[in-house]
């Protein structure tokens, strides 16, 4: 990316901050990046990364065409304006719920998983991180902790190399996603993916084969008997 294009994108990011009425610290929190790194990006001390741009697109509902090329409208992909909380629509308060299956195939990719057009509603619950996203789970490998049809609130890790051993993650592999406990392996280059359901065997997976991990922070059970 040449310096002129870099400068134009920085100007558009600053425009977003002005429209949202937030400072760099608040903006960094909303898109899930380190504040000091955001400052380096905005002051052209560090080249803009694809990861940063994708975070802005996904977390704020910004048109990627507008952000990168200046075409389209800033928020053309969503009717929800990501302004300050006082101005936000009441329909967009809380954690977004996506009409996608966390255990479906990987063909669509992570950005498509959290595309704005997949948002079907919002859930406002106490103690749920603002960085979470809610997706559906199918299958019984994690039952009874997570049942078929339950929803999970997942959060991206700021440091993808840091693993909280024994916690539940959505693990992204080449062809599919799995919801599993991630356990230590005797080989530091590998991890053990473990199910709650004893009918499923452990899986030994190379860390290099894992393309991404989302920490499961909450499980939302649906009572279908009512």
Steps between C-alpha positions, in 0.01 A plus 500: 500500500659831390532798735228702324242223532609441859443868578155495340391199706631663818293808417190282464570329833528840668173597331337193659630599843359850457162368383486256793604769747774286654867540584778265396473296821127440451542427130778249573276323753212475253711340228707288739852632443769632732471876554871565448495305173198698378690822572794372292265415213332841506830686516645292212770359725382151408351387166129417504435127523229286344410385851432858614283577197301178545441578867357841408276346234372216719468676835359830376301391195705723269504440125840358408477660154456840663775444757762389247404680178266778608216359288156393628355651820671463841219294650339365185490144633291567808214715618656523847720808536793427735485840666514571871274298727256782553432525129498128428180328400340307783482200266880491488572506873688203639673206336433419132344162419606344169289256301797272444615166635832510688564139402426541128765470227784746465440576132336833583791626710507698821403839355196352329405325825465837672366689199242764586237337282512198731388702804144402596470676834665623817510364854551730796621294796699609807865398532536425129805660339431759232752315283291181487297370206228239530482204261316169489645152563385171350593149607529325836877462545498759782174387664382554766714816539397619152199330344397477137335831407646699790666836441846602616651843555852500356781751516814540292826497690730801475794258507413191291810318629378517860284199587303464822541128541188306590265768366248454219587650162365510148800360313529581131668237282532467122161351424289548810459658842484309827377599845731321745699521819861583413745301711878481518680240294829333593633643171507883527430523127163331544180536705233258613140578402267332749124454499272501803305206361697180584384339176745724311874430499769762557656659194871580470544808282813687394495861613614601151178351359284728712405815309316673780346456843203669666464473877156384613405730788130421546257223409136590436272199541165495322213337688289350224255343745321827565 
